[in-house]
Amino acid sequence: MRPRLLSPLLRPWLRRVSSACFPLAEVRGLLRLRGPNIESFLQGLMTNDAERLRDGAMYAHLLNVQGRSLYDVIVYRVPGPQDGSHDLLLECDVAAVDSIRQHLQVYNFRQKVDVRPCPELSVWALIQEKQDPPVGMLPTLAPLCVPDPRCPEMGCRMVAQTGQNVRDLLPGAKLGSVQDYRRHRYRHGLPEGVQDLPPGVALPLESNLAYMNGISFSKGCYVGQELTARTHHTGVIRKRLVPVRLSSPRSAECEGSEISTMSGKAAGKYRAGEADLGLALLRLAHVGEELQMTAGGGAPVSVMASVPGWWPHPGEGV
């Protein structure tokens, strides 16, 4: 990979990565966007402001015309070699690569933006779990590596050549599994991909898009803006995706199951999870209460919901 983007501020952090390097090729894919005015092309299609790409990476949703989330993406700005040109890499759920490409092509009839899959590159998550002694200097073979734009708990995002040996990049780092990565996300209440954010169903602000630095309320118009802007200006969001812990592990058959209070009052729905950790769309009034869920005709399991520590304090965000 020709470009290299590694903030000097990240080097001390990366030297201390321990047991927190997760290969995500089986769950996260990449599209490469190339052509003139690619930022302005995306500006009318995504919730965030393309100006934020100057920081190296940006989180956003692509919405339908009704204002519901279709796809969540992380966009990376990849500098070119000499002439000041650059490409954009768009990270998304691997199952949505073709759908997103088709979605972008609908609006691409005059823009002449080349959008194609990028199988030669793969995404990694680097999450610092604890402070350890330095594991060695980062070699000169540095990948594209930037802080995850969504929240500090997600560490850094790395894009490297597919098949690259992580030992060459991060000597001493241990590999984690996709399941461990999911559990980390769910523990901190961070949704990702079509399972957590069902296309055409999830509302961006209920999905904590503003908390994850994924939306600009001052940029120009974009597809699906009207409902999102109206919800923002009312300042009232009664339901949100929150992390939950179940009293016993549950399988995917629980997705969409009703969650209620102990008195039987509807509190929300279970969205997705990994074993005993997951996400639920709950009325905020019931977060902190004793809740229960029944799925597949089995015995009820208790549900404990919490507010993530990375959320802004009341009054600081929508």
C-alpha positions as CSV (number, residue, x, y, z in Angstrom):
1,M,0.0,0.0,0.0
2,R,1.6,3.3,-1.1
3,P,0.1,5.8,1.3
4,R,1.1,5.9,5.0
5,L,-0.9,7.8,7.5
6,L,0.3,7.5,11.1
7,S,-0.1,10.3,13.6
8,P,3.0,10.8,15.7
9,L,0.7,11.0,18.7
10,L,-0.2,7.3,18.1
11,R,3.3,5.9,18.2
12,P,3.7,5.8,22.0
13,W,0.2,4.2,22.2
14,L,0.9,1.6,19.6
15,R,4.2,0.6,21.3
16,R,2.1,-0.4,24.4
17,V,-0.7,-2.4,22.6
18,S,-1.3,-5.7,24.5
19,S,-3.8,-8.5,23.8
20,A,-5.9,-6.1,21.7
21,C,-5.2,-6.6,18.0
22,F,-8.3,-7.8,16.2
23,P,-8.3,-8.8,12.5
24,L,-11.7,-7.8,11.1
25,A,-11.5,-9.0,7.5
26,E,-14.4,-11.5,8.0
27,V,-16.8,-8.8,9.3
28,R,-15.6,-5.5,7.8
29,G,-14.9,-4.7,4.1
30,L,-13.5,-1.7,2.2
31,L,-14.5,0.3,-0.9
32,R,-12.1,2.6,-2.6
33,L,-13.4,5.9,-4.0
34,R,-11.4,7.6,-6.6
35,G,-12.0,10.6,-8.8
36,P,-12.6,14.3,-8.9
37,N,-14.5,16.0,-6.0
38,I,-15.1,12.8,-4.1
39,E,-15.7,14.7,-0.9
40,S,-18.4,16.8,-2.4
41,F,-19.9,13.6,-3.8
42,L,-20.2,12.0,-0.4
43,Q,-21.2,15.3,1.3
44,G,-24.8,15.0,0.0
45,L,-25.1,11.3,0.9
46,M,-23.8,11.0,4.4
47,T,-24.7,12.5,7.8
48,N,-21.2,13.9,8.6
49,D,-19.3,16.8,7.2
50,A,-16.5,15.8,4.8
51,E,-14.4,18.6,6.2
52,R,-13.7,16.3,9.2
53,L,-11.8,14.0,6.9
54,R,-8.8,16.3,7.5
55,D,-8.4,14.4,10.8
56,G,-7.7,11.2,8.8
57,A,-11.0,9.3,9.5
58,M,-14.7,10.1,10.0
59,Y,-17.7,8.1,11.1
60,A,-21.1,8.6,9.4
61,H,-24.4,6.9,8.3
62,L,-25.9,6.8,4.9
63,L,-29.7,7.3,5.3
64,N,-32.7,6.5,3.1
65,V,-35.1,9.3,2.1
66,Q,-37.2,8.6,5.2
67,G,-34.3,9.4,7.5
68,R,-33.5,5.9,8.7
69,S,-30.0,4.5,8.7
70,L,-29.1,2.3,5.8
71,Y,-25.4,1.7,6.5
72,D,-22.8,2.9,9.0
73,V,-19.4,3.7,7.6
74,I,-15.9,4.9,8.6
75,V,-14.3,7.0,5.9
76,Y,-10.5,7.3,5.6
77,R,-8.6,9.9,3.6
78,V,-5.6,8.3,2.0
79,P,-3.0,10.8,0.7
80,G,-1.6,10.3,-2.8
81,P,2.2,10.0,-3.5
82,Q,3.1,13.4,-5.0
83,D,0.5,15.4,-6.8
84,G,-1.7,16.2,-3.8
85,S,-4.5,13.8,-5.0
86,H,-6.0,11.3,-2.7
87,D,-8.4,8.4,-2.5
88,L,-11.0,7.7,0.1
89,L,-11.5,4.3,1.7
90,L,-14.9,3.5,3.0
91,E,-15.1,0.8,5.7
92,C,-18.4,-0.9,6.2
93,D,-20.1,-4.2,7.1
94,V,-18.6,-6.9,4.8
95,A,-22.1,-8.0,4.0
96,A,-23.0,-4.5,2.8
97,V,-20.1,-3.9,0.4
98,D,-22.1,-4.6,-2.8
99,S,-25.3,-2.8,-1.5
100,I,-23.3,0.3,-0.6
101,R,-21.6,0.3,-4.0
102,Q,-25.0,0.1,-5.7
103,H,-26.4,2.8,-3.4
104,L,-23.5,5.2,-4.3
105,Q,-23.8,4.5,-8.0
106,V,-27.4,5.7,-8.0
107,Y,-26.1,9.2,-7.3
108,N,-22.9,8.8,-9.4
109,F,-24.3,9.5,-12.9
110,R,-22.6,12.9,-13.2
111,Q,-19.8,12.7,-10.6
112,K,-17.6,10.2,-12.4
113,V,-16.4,8.8,-9.1
114,D,-14.9,5.3,-9.4
115,V,-16.2,3.0,-6.6
116,R,-14.9,-0.5,-6.3
117,P,-14.2,-3.1,-3.7
118,C,-10.7,-3.1,-2.2
119,P,-9.9,-6.8,-1.3
120,E,-6.2,-6.1,-1.2
121,L,-6.6,-4.2,2.0
122,S,-8.0,-5.3,5.4
123,V,-9.2,-3.6,8.6
124,W,-7.8,-4.2,12.0
125,A,-8.9,-2.9,15.4
126,L,-6.2,-2.0,17.9
127,I,-7.7,-1.6,21.4
128,Q,-5.5,-0.9,24.4
129,E,-6.9,-3.0,27.3
130,K,-4.2,-2.2,29.9
131,Q,-0.9,-0.5,30.3
132,D,2.1,-2.8,29.8
133,P,5.8,-2.3,29.3
134,P,6.6,-1.2,25.7
135,V,6.5,-4.1,23.2
136,G,9.0,-2.6,20.8
137,M,9.3,0.2,18.3
138,L,6.8,0.5,15.5
139,P,8.7,-0.5,12.3
140,T,8.9,1.9,9.3
141,L,6.4,-0.4,7.6
142,A,3.6,1.6,9.1
143,P,0.0,1.1,7.9
144,L,-2.7,3.6,7.7
145,C,-3.5,3.9,11.4
146,V,-5.7,6.5,13.0
147,P,-7.8,6.9,16.2
148,D,-11.2,5.3,15.9
149,P,-13.4,8.4,15.3
150,R,-16.4,7.0,17.3
151,C,-15.2,6.9,20.9
152,P,-11.9,6.5,22.8
153,E,-12.9,3.0,24.0
154,M,-12.5,1.7,20.5
155,G,-8.8,2.5,20.3
156,C,-7.4,2.8,16.8
157,R,-8.3,1.6,13.3
158,M,-5.6,0.1,11.1
159,V,-5.8,-0.6,7.4
160,A,-3.0,-2.9,6.1
161,Q,-2.3,-5.2,3.2
162,T,-4.4,-8.3,3.2
163,G,-2.3,-11.2,4.5
164,Q,0.2,-8.8,6.2
165,N,1.7,-10.4,9.3
166,V,0.7,-8.3,12.2
167,R,3.9,-9.3,14.0
168,D,5.8,-7.2,11.4
169,L,3.7,-4.2,12.3
170,L,3.2,-4.6,16.1
171,P,5.9,-6.9,17.6
172,G,4.6,-8.5,20.8
173,A,1.0,-7.8,20.3
174,K,-1.4,-10.7,20.8
175,L,-4.2,-11.5,18.4
176,G,-7.9,-11.4,19.5
177,S,-10.9,-13.0,17.8
178,V,-13.8,-11.4,16.1
179,Q,-16.0,-12.7,19.0
180,D,-13.8,-10.9,21.5
181,Y,-14.0,-7.7,19.5
182,R,-17.8,-8.0,19.4
183,R,-17.9,-8.4,23.2
184,H,-15.7,-5.4,23.6
185,R,-18.1,-3.3,21.4
186,Y,-21.2,-4.6,23.2
187,R,-19.6,-4.0,26.6
188,H,-19.2,-0.4,25.7
189,G,-22.5,0.0,23.9
190,L,-21.1,0.6,20.4
191,P,-23.2,-0.6,17.5
192,E,-21.6,-1.6,14.2
193,G,-22.9,-3.2,11.0
194,V,-26.2,-4.4,9.7
195,Q,-26.9,-6.7,12.6
196,D,-26.8,-3.9,15.1
197,L,-28.2,-1.2,12.8
198,P,-30.8,-3.0,10.6
199,P,-31.0,-1.1,7.2
200,G,-34.1,1.0,6.9
201,V,-35.1,0.3,10.5
202,A,-32.7,2.1,12.9
203,L,-33.0,5.8,13.5
204,P,-29.6,7.5,13.6
205,L,-30.1,9.6,16.7
206,E,-31.6,6.7,18.7
207,S,-28.5,4.8,17.5
208,N,-26.3,7.4,19.3
209,L,-24.9,8.8,16.0
210,A,-24.3,12.2,17.6
211,Y,-22.6,10.7,20.6
212,M,-20.2,8.8,18.2
213,N,-19.2,12.0,16.3
214,G,-21.1,10.8,13.2
215,I,-23.3,13.7,12.3
216,S,-23.0,17.4,11.5
217,F,-26.0,19.6,12.2
218,S,-24.4,22.6,10.4
219,K,-23.5,21.2,7.0
220,G,-25.6,21.4,3.9
221,C,-28.5,19.1,2.9
222,Y,-28.1,15.4,2.5
223,V,-30.4,12.5,1.8
224,G,-32.6,11.8,4.9
225,Q,-31.7,15.0,6.7
226,E,-35.2,16.4,7.3
227,L,-36.4,13.9,10.0
228,T,-32.9,13.8,11.7
229,A,-32.7,17.6,11.9
230,R,-36.3,17.8,13.2
231,T,-35.6,15.3,15.9
232,H,-32.4,17.1,16.9
233,H,-34.1,20.4,17.2
234,T,-36.9,19.0,19.3
235,G,-34.2,17.8,21.7
236,V,-36.4,14.8,22.7
237,I,-35.0,11.3,22.3
238,R,-36.8,8.8,24.5
239,K,-35.2,5.6,23.3
240,R,-31.5,4.8,22.7
241,L,-29.3,1.8,22.0
242,V,-27.7,0.9,25.3
243,P,-25.4,-2.0,26.4
244,V,-27.1,-4.8,28.2
245,R,-25.9,-7.9,30.1
246,L,-28.1,-11.0,30.3
247,S,-28.2,-13.4,33.2
248,S,-27.4,-16.2,30.8
249,P,-26.0,-16.4,27.3
250,R,-28.5,-16.3,24.4
251,S,-28.2,-17.0,20.7
252,A,-29.2,-15.0,17.6
253,E,-32.7,-16.2,17.9
254,C,-33.2,-13.6,20.6
255,E,-32.8,-10.7,18.2
256,G,-35.9,-8.5,18.2
257,S,-37.2,-10.0,21.5
258,E,-39.3,-7.8,23.7
259,I,-37.8,-6.5,26.9
260,S,-40.2,-5.6,29.7
261,T,-40.1,-4.4,33.3
262,M,-40.8,-6.9,36.1
263,S,-44.4,-5.6,36.2
264,G,-44.8,-6.4,32.5
265,K,-44.6,-2.9,31.1
266,A,-42.9,-2.7,27.6
267,A,-39.4,-1.3,27.9
268,G,-37.8,-1.9,24.5
269,K,-36.3,-4.6,22.2
270,Y,-33.2,-6.7,22.2
271,R,-31.2,-5.8,19.1
272,A,-28.1,-8.1,18.9
273,G,-25.4,-9.6,21.1
274,E,-22.6,-12.0,21.7
275,A,-23.3,-14.6,24.5
276,D,-24.4,-12.6,27.6
277,L,-23.5,-9.1,26.2
278,G,-25.5,-7.1,23.7
279,L,-27.4,-4.0,22.7
280,A,-31.0,-3.2,23.2
281,L,-33.2,-0.3,22.1
282,L,-34.7,0.8,25.4
283,R,-36.7,3.6,26.8
284,L,-34.2,5.7,28.8
285,A,-36.7,5.9,31.7
286,H,-36.2,2.1,32.3
287,V,-32.4,2.1,32.1
288,G,-31.2,1.0,35.6
289,E,-34.4,-0.9,36.4
290,E,-34.6,-4.6,36.7
291,L,-35.8,-5.9,33.3
292,Q,-36.5,-9.2,31.8
293,M,-36.7,-10.8,28.3
294,T,-38.4,-14.0,27.0
295,A,-37.3,-15.5,23.7
296,G,-38.2,-18.8,21.9
297,G,-40.7,-19.9,24.6
298,G,-37.9,-20.3,27.2
299,A,-37.7,-19.1,30.7
300,P,-37.3,-15.3,31.1
301,V,-33.8,-14.0,31.6
302,S,-32.9,-10.9,33.5
303,V,-31.6,-7.9,31.6
304,M,-29.3,-5.3,33.1
305,A,-28.9,-2.1,31.1
306,S,-26.4,0.6,31.7
307,V,-25.3,4.0,30.4
308,P,-21.8,3.9,28.7
309,G,-19.2,6.0,30.3
310,W,-18.2,7.6,27.0
311,W,-21.6,9.2,26.6
312,P,-21.6,13.0,27.1
313,H,-23.1,14.3,30.4
314,P,-26.7,15.4,30.2
315,G,-27.1,18.6,28.2
316,E,-23.9,18.1,26.3
317,G,-25.3,16.2,23.3
318,V,-28.4,14.9,21.6
